[in-house]
C-alpha cells in the first residue's frame, strides 16, 4: 500500500525523474540529476558526513532552491512527520543543497472515490516550513544521540527503555523486553513509572524482580478477585429477546479507497459470522459470509445478511459501536438496505458493557481492567481461546482478504486461507455464546 500511495502521489508532479540507488550511489546519481534539466526528482538521496537520507519528491523553485515534498499515509500533520522533515532538511542543506519549503503530502480522509482514483483529491499538500524550522535546533541536538544509539553494541540497554515516552502503550518496550531475556539485569535503573507499566502489562514477571526493587517503586501484587453484580447484570440482560443473533464483522481498510463510494481507511465489511439461538433450550444455528473476489463486497454481504438475520430478536455484538458504525456507512453506500440496517442497529446489544471496568458489573483481576474479547474469553471460556488458530486477531483477518482474493496463491493455499478466515470469524461469535451462557449460569447462583 505504501508503494501504491507513493506511485499515486507522483502523478501530482508530472515529468519527474527517478533517482536510482541508496547511500553513496544514490547521492552520486542525485548530484548528476540535479545538474541536469529535471525539475522534479523522485527518491533523491544525499550523504553529508555521517548523515544520509532519502526524500520522496524534490521540486525545483524558480530560483536556486529546492522544495522537499514528503508523502505520508496519515490523514493529518503529526509531530513525528515534522521531525522527519527537519532531519531531511538538515541532511540536504549539509550536503550543499539549498532548501526552500518543506511540504507534507498526506491522505484526505474525506475523499470519496467515484471512478478512477483522483490524486488531486485523494491527497492534501500542506506547507509546514515554519513548523519544521521550529524543530531544526532540537533535531540537531538529537542527531548525536541517534548516532550513539546506532553505534551501540550494549545489550540490554537501560537508556533505550528509559527513552520510551509512553510506557503504557509503547510497542517497542514489549518487543525489546521479550527479545532480550537479560533485560532483568538493568531493570533497577529504570524509572518507577516504566517498570510499573512493564509489570502491569505483563511484559516483565514480578517474580523475577528483586523484592527490594519492587518495594522501591511501590509495587504491590494485585490480589485475585471476582466481583459479580448479579442483580444489575440480570437487569441488563432483560433487554435480550429471542431469537438471539451473535454477530461479528471482519473488515478491510486501505489508504487508497478500493471501491466506488468508499473513503480512505473506511472499514469495509467483507465477512461476517452469525450464530442464532431461537430459544433458551434451542440448539444454535450458524451461518456466515465471506467475499471471494476483490470487488465491493457490500451488496452481496447485505443481500445474504438480510436473509440470515431476520427481523426479530436481539443482535449481540462485542463493542457494538463498531458494527453499528459499519451499518451506518453501508446504509449510505446501499440506500436500498438503509431500513434493514437501521432495524439491525435498533436491536443491537453490546455484551462488552457487562465487563467494562467502569460499570462494575462483572470484573476479575485477570482482566486487568480491560474489556477486550481477547482478554475476557481466555478467563471465562479458556476452551475457546484464540491461541490454537492460524489467524488470531482482526488485523490478520483484514490483511488476509486481499491475499485470498488475488490469483497469486494456489487453489490449495486459497482453500486453507478460506478455512482459517472462516474459523477465526466464527470463533468471535462462539466466544460470545459461551461467555453469555456462563454469565447466565453464574448470576443464577449469585445473589
N, C-alpha and C positions, 0 to 999 in steps of 0.2 A: 504494500500500500504506500509506503514511503517513496518508493521509486515512481509509482504512478502519480503521486502528488507532485513530485519534482518534475516529471515529464510534462504534466499539465501546466505547471507554473511557467515553464519555459515558453509556452505559447503567448504569454504576456510580453515577451521580449523577442520578436521575430528576428531572424538573421544572426543569431548568436553562434559563437564558436565554442565547441567542446575542447577543453584543455585536458589532455591525457596525462596520466602518471601521478604519483604521490611523492612527497618529500622533495629531495633534490631534483629528481627527474621532472616532477610536476612544476617545480619552481623554474627550471630552465625553460620548459615549454610555455609557462605563463609569461616569462620575460619576452620570448620570441613573439608571442601573440600580441602582447601589449605594444610592441614596436611595429606591429602590422597595422592593418586598416580596420580591424574588427572593433566595434564599439560595445559589444556585448560578449562577455566571457562566461561560460558555464563551467563550474568546478575549478576555478583557478586556485593554485597553491602558492604560498610564499614560505620562504625559510629565512629566519633572521636570528642568527646565533643559535641559541638553544630552543628557540620557539619555531613552531610551524603550525599553519592552519590552512584550511580549505574553505573557501566561501562558496555559497550556492550560485549566486549570479552577481557579476561585477559589470556595471554600466558606466560608460564614459560620459562626462559632462562636456559642455561646450568649451570649458577652459581646459586646464591640465590635470583635473582631479577625476576620481572615480567614486561611484556610489556602491556601497555594499548592500545587496538585497538578500536577506536571509529568509528562507522558506521554512515554515513550521506547520505541523499538523494540528496545532492547538487552535482554539477559537478566539483567543484574546491575547493581549500582551501579558507575559509573565516575567517575574523578576529574573528567573534563570535565563530567559531569552536575552534580556538586557546585558547580563554579564557575558553571555556568549558573544554578542556583537561587540562589546567593549574589548574582549580579548582579540577578536578578529581585527578590529581597528588598530589595536596596538601592534599586532603582527605585521599588518600591511604597511603601516607607517614606519615601523622599524626596518622594514625591507626597502624603504625608499619610495613607496607608492603613496601619493597624496590622496587622502580620502575626503570626500565631500559629505554626503549624507549617509546615514545608516537607516535602512528601511526594513521593517518587518512585514513579511507577507504571510498572512495566516488565513485559516478557513472561516468563511462566513456561514455560521450555523443557521442563518435564516433563509439561505438559498434553497429553493425548491426546484428540483430537476424537472424539466419538461422537454423531452427530446435529448439531443446530444448535450453533454456537459459543457457549460459556458464558463471558461476560465475567468473571464472578466467579472462574472457574478459570483463564482464559487470562492474567489479569493478577495481579501481586503489587504491593501498595502497601506501601512502607517509609517510616517516619518517619526522615528524615535531618536533622532540625533541628539536632542537635548538630554533625554533620559540616559542614553549611552554615555554622553560626555560627563554626566554626574557620577558615573561608576568607574571612569578611567583610572582615577587615582587609587581607589580601593583595589581594583583589579590588578594594577601594577604591584601593589603590596602583597597580593595573594599569589602571584606567579612564583616567587621564590619558594613559598610553602608547597605549591603544587609540584615544583621540580624536586623538592626534597622528598615528598611522598613517592614520586615516580622512581626515584633512585633508592628508595629504602629497601633493605633486604631483611628487616626485622619482622619476625613473625612469632607470636602475635604482637600487635601494636596498640597500646592503650590510647595513644593520641588519636588514632583513626576513630576509635569508638567514642572518645570524648567529643570529637568534632561533629558528630551527628546531631543536627539541630533539633530534631523531634523524635526522641527515643520511643515515644508511644506508637508512632506509625511508620518509622523509617524501616524500609525493607532491607537496607544494607546491613543493619545490625544482625538480623536473623541469618542472612547468607554468610556473613563473616564468622559469626559465633559457631554456627553449625558446621562450617567448613574447617574450623581450626580448633580441635579439642583442647589444645594448650591454652585456650583463652582464659581458663580459670587461673592461670599464673599471673595475670595482670589485672584481675577484677578489683583488687584492693585499691588500685589507682583511679578507678572510675568515679565520677561524681555520683552521689547518692541517688539522684533522680534517674540517671541512666541505669544504674544497677537495679533499682527497684522496678523499673519498667521491663527490663530484661527478664526478671523473675516473674513479674505479673503476666508477661506474655508467654511464659513457659519456654523461653529461649534458653535460659540458664536454669539449672537444677539447684535449688537452695541447699539440698543435701550435700552438694559438692563444694559449698562455700563455707569457709571457717565461721564458727559461731561469733567470734569477735567482730568480723566484718559485717555480718548480718545485724548484730546489735548496734554497730556504729551508724548504720543507715536507717535504723528504726524499723527494720523488717520484723513483722510478726506473721507467722503462718496462719492462714485463714482456716478456722475450724470448719469441718464439713457440716453442712446444714441443709435442710429442706424446709421450705415454707410453702404450704398449700392453703389458700383461702377458698375452701370448698364452696361456701355459700355464694361468694362473688363469682366464682367460675361457673357454677350452675346458672346464675343469673345471665351471664354472657352467653352460655350455650343454649339458653331458651330461644335465642334468635334463630337457631337452626331449624330448618324444615326439610323433611324428606320429599323427594329423593335428594340425597347429598351428592354433590359433584366435586370431587377433589381434583383440582385443576392446576396446570403449570405450563407456561410458555418457555420455549427456548428462542432466543432472538439473535439476529445478526446486525452489526452496525459497522460503518466504514466512513472514513473521512470524505470520500467521494460518494455521493448518493448513488446507489447502484440501479435504481428503478425510477420511472416517472412517478411524480407525486411524493417523493421521499426527500428528506433533508440530510445534510451531513450528520453523522453519528446518531441518526434515528435508529432506535431499536425495532427491527422489523421481525415479527414472529414468523418462523419457518417451520415450527414444530410444536406440538402440544401432546400432553398425556392427560387422559381423563378417566378417573375411576368413579363409578356410580354405585351408590348403595341405596336401594329403593326403600328399605325399612330397617329397623334395628336388628332384625333377625335375618335379613337378606344376605345372600351371597353377593359379593361385589362383582361388578362387571367392568371391563377395561376396554377403552378404545383409544386410538392415537392417530396422529397425522405427522408425516414428515415429507417435506417437499424434496423431490429427487432431481429437479432441474434448477439451474441458476437463472431463474426468472422470477418476477414478482410473485411471491408465494401467497400473498394476502387473499386474492379472490378464491382460490381453491381451498385454502385453510378455512375461510369463513363459511364457504358452502358446506363443508363437512361438519364444522363445529355446530352450525345451526341445526343440522340433523341429529348430532350426537347429544347435545346438552339439554335439549328440551326447553320448555317454557316455565316449568315449575321446579321448586326446590332450591335449596341454598347452594351457592358456588363457593367452595372453600379453597382459599389460596394462602400462601405464606408470604408476608409482606405484600399484601393485596394491592397496595397503591401502584406497584409495578404493572400488574396485569390490567388494572383499571386504566392506567395511562395508555397502555398499548391499545386497548379497546377504543379509547377516545381518538387516538391517532388513526386507527384503521377505519373508524366511522367517517372521518374526513376524506380518507382515500377512497372508500367504497360507500357512498351515501345510501345505497340500496340496503345496506346492512345496519344503518345507524340505529334504527328502532330496536333491532335484535340485540345489538351490543349494549345499548342503554339498559335493556332489561336484564342482561347478564350483570352489568355493573351494579344495578339496583339490588341484586341478590347476593353480591359477594360478601363473604365473611372472612375476616383476617384472623387465621388461627394463631398468628405470631403474637397478637396482643396479650394472650394469656401468659406468655413467657417474657414479656418486656419487663425489665427490672423496675422501671418507674411505676408499673401498675401493681406490683407486689401481689400477684395472683398465684403464680407457680414459679418459684425460683429455687435453684440449687446452687451450692457453692461451686460445683463443677462447671456451671455455665459462665462463670467469671463475668457476670453482668451482661452477657451477650445473649441476644435472642435469635441469632443466626440459626437456620435449619441445620447447617453443618456442625454447629455446636450442640444443639439440643438433641438431635437424633441419636448420636452415639451414647448419650446418657440415658435417654428414655427407652430407646429401642436399639440396643447395641447390635442386635442380629441383622439390622438393616444399614449399618454404616457404609460409607462410600469407598472405603479403602480396598475393597475387593473388585472394584470396577475399573475398566480400562479408561473410561472418562470419569473424572471425579469432581469436576466443578464446571459452572456455566461458561466460563471463558473458553475452556477446552471444547465444549459443545459448539459454541459460536464459531470458533476457528475451524472446526471440523466440517462445517457446512460447505464452504467454497471448495474444499478438497473433495468432498463427496460428490459434488455436482459438476466436476470437470472430468475431462476424458483422459487425464494423465495417470490415473491409477487403474489397475486391473479389475476385472469383474469380481475376482476373489477378494481383493482388498476392499472394494466398494461394498460387497456384501458384509464383510466383517465390520467395517466402519458403520454401516447402517445399523447393524445389530447393536454395536456399542452405544450409538447415539440413542436408540430406542430404549435400551436398558437404563441408561442414565436418566433420561427424562421420566421414565416410569418410576424410577426409584424415588424421585421427588414426591410423586403423588402417593406411592406406597408409604412413604415416611409419614405423610400427614394422616393417612388412615390409621397407621399403627399408633402414632402419638395421641390422636384423639381417642382411640379405643382405650389406651392405658390411662389417660387422664380421666375418662369417664369412670373407669373401674376404681380409681383412687378416690375420686370425690364421693363415690357411693359409700365408701367405708370411712370417710373422714368427716368429722362434724364441722 
